[in-house]
Amino acid sequence: VSPALDIALGGGLREGSVVVMTGDPKSGKTTTSLHFAAKCQAKGKRVIYIDTEGRMSEQNFTGITGLDADKILVIQSTSDRILSAEDFLNIVEYYINNDPGCLIITDSLSNMVPACELEGEVRTGVRNALPRLLSMFFKRISGTLMKNKVLLLCVTHNIANTGGSPYAPSKMADCGNMLQYQAGTNMVITHRGKWQVPKDSGPHVGQIANWVIKTSNAGGRPNSTAESWIRYGTGIDEVQEIVQIACEFRLIKTAGAWYTIQCAVDEPENPVVSKILQDNNVGDKPEDIERFFKFQGSNNVLEFLNTNKEIAYFIYDKIKELY
């Protein structure tokens, strides 16, 4: 998915399983889903996007780095036909049965409306039929999902927890317990923060989504946390995530406003590091190498790593060695 999320997940998202992403509105669920869709496209997988909310526009797809919007199959209601929850779920089941290895994003399950609730006037006293529908749906598709290695990514919303217990959380995921039982990976955005450059004083360039990985069938530890850096107009900024993690593990050393890519300084003979030193005519002396990999301000580090992605992924490999 991204460096920070992959570490918390224990490697990523597993084929043949259900992934649930939950969070408040505008917290980053759709952007994260589409960022993952771009990764799946790069591996040759087909992406099917179930737009139950009917609000996806071309801008939502074109603003994600690496995503080919023309190759995404979008299923949504039209002026000719309003799709019910039953319609959407039957369409999803069809692709699970007939398109092995695909990624299906359902955004969102919370907005599906059963046929009985679409008919007649808006009224109170109607029992919510969606959890019962989902219970039947997940029982039907569980075996085929695994057999065909389909990854079903379900986006849901937080709703108020009206259970009454003073010890219960104030919010809970919508769509009933069966969805939670079925989820091989359960990801929750607990809160988000502003991303400003420069920090605390500059323009608002994006947001920081704070995740809790409740469960992960890729092997991650329950309740692991991650910070996902979402830049407006591009999606998840993976280089920013690498820098944040590398600073925590001292692979990038910080001293005041100065940043030194220490893992590169310590391994000048590494093929990736050696090549960039040669390409830039850097001397063999340790002080020359350290000077080359030393930057004032985080923006200069990011600019260097975005220009030299091979060094960014060299750092990421070092991070993975620590896990």
N, C-alpha and C positions, 0 to 999 in steps of 0.2 A: 504494500500500500504506500508506505513512505518510511524513511529510516526510523523515525521515532515510534511510529505505530507498529512497524514490523518487530522491533525489539520487544515492545510490550506484549505483542501477540505471540511471540515465540517463533516468528518466521514469516507470518503473513496470514492469508485466508486460505482455507483448505477446500479443494474441489469436492463436490458431492455432499455439501452441507448447507445449512441455513445460517445466514449471518444477520443479526438484528442490530441496527443502529438507532439509538434513541436519543432525543435531546429536545430542547426548547426550539421554537421557531427561529430561523435565521442563525443557527449556531454553527453550521458547517456540515450538516449531514449530507445534503445533496452534492456539495462540492467535493467532499471526500469520496462519495460513491462514484462520481464521474472521473475523478483522478484515478481511482482504481480501475474504472472501465478503460481508460487509456492504456494502463498497464496490460490489461487482458487483450486489448486489440493488438498490442505490440507482440503478443505471443500467439497471434492468429485466432483468437477466440471471437465468436460472434457476441455482440452485446444487444440485448433486448431491454428496452426501457418502458416500463409500465407507468404511464403518467396518469395516476388517478386524480390528481389535483387540478389538472388542466391548465397549469400555469407555466409550463416550460416553453421558452422561446429560443430562437436561434442564438441569442446572446449567451444563454446559459451553457450551451454546448461549445461555442467557439472560444469561450474564455478559459478553457482548460488546456494546458500545454500537452501536446501530443495526442489529443483526442480527435478522431476523424468523425465528425458529426454525420457525414453522408453515409457512413457504414453502420449507423445505429438504427435499429428498427424501433420506432416509437409507436406504442399502442395507447390511444386515448379516445375519449368521447369526441364525437363530431356533431355538426349541426343536424345531421340526419339521424343520429342515434346516440342516446345517452347510455353508457355502459353501467350496469349494476355491478355489485360486488361479485355476484355469481358469474357474470360475463367475464370480468377480469380474471377471476380464479380459474375458470375453465380455459381461458387463453394461456395462462401461465402453465397449467397442467399439460396443455397440448405441446408447448415448446420443451417442457421437461421430458416428455415422452419421445419427441421427434427431433430434437436438436442437441445431441450429446456434446458435452464440453462447453456449452454456452454459459454466459453470465446473464442472469435476469435480475434487473433492479426494479423493485416495486416501491414507488415513491408517491404516496405513502399508503401503507396498509390502513392507517387511521382514517383516511379520507374515503375509503370504500363504503358504499351505501347499498345494503341489501335491497332487492327488488321490492319487498313488502314495505320498505320505508320510502322508496321513491314514488310509490303510488298514493294517490289521494292528497289530502291537505296536510300541511304541517301541523302536528298535534303532539300533545304530551301523552304519557301513559303507554308509549310503545316500547316493548322490551327490546333491548339491543340484540339483534340477531347475528351481528358480525362475529363475535367470539365463537358461536356455535358453528358458523360456516367455516371459520378458520380451523377449528378442531377437526372437522370432517376432511378439509382440504389437506392438512398436514399428515393425517393418517393415510390418505390415499397416495401421496407423492413420496413419502419417506424412502421407500425401497428403490423406486425408479431414480430418484434424485442421486442417490449414492451410486447406483449401477451405471448411470449415464454421465457421472462426474459433472453434473450441473451445479453451479454455485448460485444460490438464490439469496440475494441481498435485500432484506426487508427494512425499509425506513419507517419508523414509528414516532409518535409524538409523546411528550410527557403530558400527563393529566393529573389533576389534583387527587390525592389519596384520601378518600372519604371514609376509610375503614374505622376511624375513631380512636385507634390506639395511640397514646401519647408517645410511644416508642417507635412508631412506624414513620418512614420518611414522608415528607410533605408531598412528594410527587412520585408517580409510578408510570410505567410504560402502558400505553393503550393496547387494546386488542386481545386481552385475556391471557390466562395462564398457559394455554396450550402453546402459544407462540414462544413463551419463555422456556418451556420444557423442550421444545423442538430445536431451539437455537443451539448450534454447535459453538458459535462465537457470539457473545453478547457484549456490545460496545455502547457505552453511555457517555455523552458529553455532559459533564456536570456543570460547567460554567465556561464563560469565554471572557477574553480580555482584549483591550486595544493593542494594536501593533503600530507604533509610531517610530518614524525615522527622521531625525535622531530621537532616541528614547525619551519619552515624557514631554518632549517639546516640539517635535517635528510633525509633519502631516500624517494623517491616519492612512497607512498603506495597506492595512489588512487587519486580521484578527487572530487571536490565539485560542484554539479550541482545546480545552482540558478534558482528556478522556480518562475513563476508568474501564479497563477490560475485565468485566466480571467473570467471563469464561472464554477460553480459546481452545479449540480442538487442534490447533497447530502446536500446542505444547507450552504456551505462556502460563505464567503463574496467575492464579485468580487474583483479581483486584489490583493488577498492575496499572500504573498510571503513565500517561504520555501527554506531551504538549505538541500539538500539531499547528504549524505556522501557515496560515492561509493568506496568500497575497491576492488582493483584488486584481482581477483580470488575467491571472495565470493559474490559480488553484494553489495546491500545497507547494510551498517553497522547500524543496528537499535539501538544498545547500544550506539554507538557514537552519534547518533541523540538525544537519550534520555538525555545523559550527557549534550550536548550543550543546549537543551531547559531547563533542570533543573537548569543549572547555570544561565540562563537568569532570571528565576523566583525565584532564591535564595533557591530552594529546595536542591541544592548542593551549599554550601557557599564556596567562594574562598577567600584566603588571601595569596597573593604572589603565591608561588608554591604549597600551601596546599589546599586540597579539602576535605570538610566535608559533608557527606550525611546527611544534617540537618533534612530532613523530617523523616528519620529513627531514628535519635537521639531523636526527639521530640515525637515519638510514640513507645517506647519500648514495650508497652503492645499489639501492633498490632500483630495478629497471625503470620504473615510472618516474622516480625522483631524479635518477641520473639523466634521463632523457631531457627533462625540462631544464635541468642545470646546464646541460650541453647546448640546448637550443637557445639559451639566454646568455651563453658565454660567461657563466659564473665560475670564479676561480675555485681551486681545490682546497683552499684554506678554510678551516672551520668557521672563522669569523665572516668570511665571504658568503658561505652557505647560510649562516644564521641571519645575516643582513638581508639576504634575498627573501627569506621566508618570514621576515618581521614586518609588521604593518601597524600604523597608527590609526586606531578606530576600527570598529567592527565592519563598517561599510567597505573599507578598503580590503579587508579579508574576504568579504562576500564577493566583491568585484573580481578579485584575483581568482577565487575558486569557481565563479561562474564562467570566467574566461578559460580556465584550465580545469575542466571537469574531471580529467584523469586524476588530478591531485585530490579533488573532493572525494572521489570514490576510493582512492588509496586510503584516505582518512577513514572512510566508512568501513573498509575491510579491517582496519586496525580496531575500530569500535567493536565489530562483530567477533574479533578474536577474544575480547574481554568477556564475552558472553558464552 
